[in-house]
C-alpha cells in the first residue's frame, strides 16, 4: 500500500467589507455671504467688507492684549531667563544661536531688550530665532510688552577667551586682586 496525499483546502472565511468614510466637502463662509447677497471680488462692497473684517480682527487682538499679563521684571531676572533659553538651545544642538545669545549681555531699557551683535550676518541668524526667544521671555517673565531690538556694532569685542593667557586677562579684568594672588604664590601662566 502506498500512501496517497490529498491536498486539504483551508476553510474559506470572508473578510467583512469595510467602506471608507465619506467626508463631506467643507464650506467656507465669507462675512459677505452671511449678510445677504453675494459680493464680487472687485467691487466696492467687497473692499468695504474686507476693511470691516480687518477692523474686527484688530479689535479682538486689542481686547486680547488688554488681558495679557504685564508684570514688572528686573534686568537680573531677564538675564537669568536669557541664559536659560541659551542652555535650551545648547541642549537642542543649536550651537551657533547659543553663541549669539552668549556673545554679549543684553541691556534692558524699560520693557525693551537691546542685544548687540558683532556683524550683519549674525543679525540675520539671530532674527530667525527672535520670535521664539521673545515668546519664551514673555511667558517666563509674565510680561507681554517685552520687545527685542538687535544692534550691529562691528567693533564689539567678544568676551570669549581661547588661550590660558586670554582667560587669565579676562579674569583679571573682573577681579584685579588676581594679580596679587599670582605674585604671592609665585604662579606662572
C-alpha positions as CSV (number, residue, x, y, z in Angstrom):
1,X,0.0,0.0,0.0
2,X,1.4,3.4,-1.0
3,X,0.3,6.4,0.9
4,X,-1.7,8.9,-1.1
5,X,-1.5,12.6,-0.3
6,X,-4.7,14.6,-0.7
7,X,-4.5,18.4,-0.6
8,X,-6.7,19.8,2.1
9,X,-8.2,23.2,1.4
10,X,-8.3,25.5,4.3
11,X,-11.8,26.7,5.2
12,X,-12.6,29.9,3.4
13,X,-13.7,32.8,5.5
14,X,-14.8,36.1,4.0
15,X,-13.4,39.3,5.5
16,X,-16.1,41.8,6.3
17,X,-16.2,44.6,3.9
18,X,-15.1,48.0,5.2
19,X,-16.3,51.0,3.4
20,X,-14.1,54.1,3.5
21,X,-15.6,57.0,5.4
22,X,-17.2,59.6,3.2
23,X,-16.2,63.1,4.1
24,X,-18.4,66.0,3.3
25,X,-16.9,68.9,1.5
26,X,-16.1,71.9,3.7
27,X,-18.0,75.1,3.1
28,X,-16.2,78.4,3.6
29,X,-18.5,81.1,4.8
30,X,-17.4,84.6,4.0
31,X,-18.7,87.5,6.0
32,X,-20.4,89.0,3.0
33,X,-22.3,85.8,2.5
34,X,-23.8,85.8,5.9
35,X,-25.2,89.3,5.4
36,X,-27.3,88.5,2.4
37,X,-26.2,88.8,-1.2
38,X,-23.0,87.8,-2.9
39,X,-20.2,90.3,-3.3
40,X,-17.9,90.4,-6.2
41,X,-14.1,90.3,-5.6
42,X,-13.6,93.6,-7.4
43,X,-16.4,95.7,-6.1
44,X,-16.6,98.5,-3.6
45,X,-18.7,96.4,-1.3
46,X,-16.1,93.7,-1.2
47,X,-13.4,96.2,-0.3
48,X,-15.7,97.6,2.5
49,X,-16.3,94.0,3.7
50,X,-12.6,93.3,3.9
51,X,-12.0,96.6,5.8
52,X,-14.7,95.7,8.3
53,X,-13.2,92.2,8.7
54,X,-9.7,93.6,9.3
55,X,-11.1,96.1,11.8
56,X,-13.0,93.3,13.7
57,X,-9.7,91.3,13.8
58,X,-7.8,94.3,15.1
59,X,-10.4,94.9,17.8
60,X,-10.2,91.3,19.0
61,X,-6.4,91.4,19.1
62,X,-6.6,94.6,21.2
63,X,-9.0,93.0,23.6
64,X,-6.8,90.0,24.0
65,X,-3.8,92.3,24.6
66,X,-5.6,94.0,27.4
67,X,-5.9,90.8,29.3
68,X,-2.3,89.6,28.9
69,X,0.0,90.0,31.9
70,X,2.4,92.9,32.2
71,X,4.2,92.2,35.5
72,X,7.4,94.2,36.1
73,X,10.8,92.4,36.0
74,X,14.4,93.3,36.7
75,X,17.4,93.0,34.4
76,X,18.7,90.2,36.5
77,X,15.5,88.2,36.0
78,X,15.7,88.9,32.3
79,X,19.3,87.7,32.1
80,X,18.5,84.6,34.0
81,X,15.8,83.6,31.5
82,X,18.0,84.7,28.6
83,X,20.7,82.2,29.7
84,X,18.1,79.5,30.4
85,X,17.0,79.9,26.8
86,X,20.6,79.7,25.6
87,X,21.0,76.5,27.6
88,X,17.9,75.1,26.0
89,X,19.3,75.9,22.5
90,X,22.5,74.1,23.5
91,X,20.6,71.0,24.6
92,X,18.8,71.0,21.2
93,X,22.2,71.3,19.4
94,X,21.8,74.9,18.1
95,X,25.3,75.9,19.0
96,X,25.5,79.0,16.7
97,X,22.4,80.5,18.1
98,X,23.5,79.8,21.7
99,X,26.8,81.5,20.9
100,X,25.0,84.6,19.6
101,X,23.0,84.8,22.8
102,X,26.1,84.5,25.0
103,X,28.3,86.8,23.0
104,X,27.2,89.8,25.0
105,X,24.9,90.5,27.8
106,X,21.7,92.3,26.6
107,X,20.7,95.7,28.0
108,X,17.2,96.4,29.4
109,X,15.6,99.7,28.7
110,X,12.0,99.7,30.1
111,X,10.4,96.6,28.5
112,X,12.8,96.6,25.5
113,X,15.7,94.3,25.5
114,X,18.6,95.5,23.3
115,X,21.2,92.9,22.2
116,X,24.4,93.9,20.4
117,X,25.9,91.6,17.8
118,X,29.3,91.9,16.0
119,X,28.1,91.8,12.4
120,X,25.2,91.8,10.0
121,X,25.4,88.0,9.3
122,X,25.0,87.3,13.0
123,X,22.0,89.6,13.0
124,X,20.4,87.6,10.2
125,X,20.9,84.3,12.0
126,X,19.6,85.9,15.2
127,X,16.4,87.3,13.5
128,X,15.4,83.7,12.6
129,X,15.2,82.7,16.3
130,X,14.0,86.1,17.6
131,X,10.2,85.4,17.6
132,X,10.7,82.2,19.6
133,X,13.0,84.0,22.0
134,X,10.6,86.8,22.6
135,X,7.7,84.4,23.2
136,X,9.8,82.5,25.7
137,X,10.8,85.7,27.6
138,X,7.2,87.0,27.6
139,X,5.9,83.7,29.0
140,X,8.7,83.3,31.6
141,X,8.7,86.9,32.8
142,X,4.9,87.3,32.6
143,X,5.1,90.5,30.6
144,X,3.7,90.6,27.1
145,X,5.0,94.1,26.4
146,X,8.6,92.8,26.0
147,X,10.3,93.8,22.8
148,X,13.7,92.8,21.4
149,X,15.9,95.1,19.3
150,X,19.1,94.0,17.7
151,X,22.0,96.4,17.2
152,X,25.0,95.7,15.0
153,X,28.3,97.0,16.2
154,X,31.3,96.0,14.1
155,X,33.7,96.9,16.9
156,X,32.2,94.7,19.5
157,X,34.8,92.5,21.2
158,X,33.5,89.2,22.3
159,X,34.2,88.1,25.9
160,X,35.3,84.6,24.8
161,X,38.8,83.7,25.9
162,X,40.7,81.0,23.9
163,X,44.1,80.6,25.4
164,X,45.0,80.4,29.1
165,X,46.6,83.8,29.0
166,X,43.3,85.3,27.5
167,X,41.4,83.6,30.3
168,X,43.7,85.0,32.9
169,X,43.5,88.5,31.5
170,X,39.7,88.2,31.3
171,X,39.5,87.1,35.0
172,X,42.0,89.9,35.9
173,X,39.6,92.5,34.3
174,X,36.8,91.2,36.5
175,X,39.0,90.9,39.7
176,X,42.3,92.9,39.8
177,X,43.3,91.1,43.1
178,X,44.0,88.0,41.0
179,X,47.4,89.5,40.0
180,X,48.3,89.9,43.7
181,X,47.5,86.2,44.3
182,X,49.5,85.1,41.3
183,X,52.6,87.0,42.6
184,X,52.1,85.9,46.2
185,X,52.0,82.2,45.3
186,X,54.6,82.7,42.5
187,X,52.4,81.2,39.8
188,X,53.2,81.0,36.1
189,X,50.7,81.5,33.3
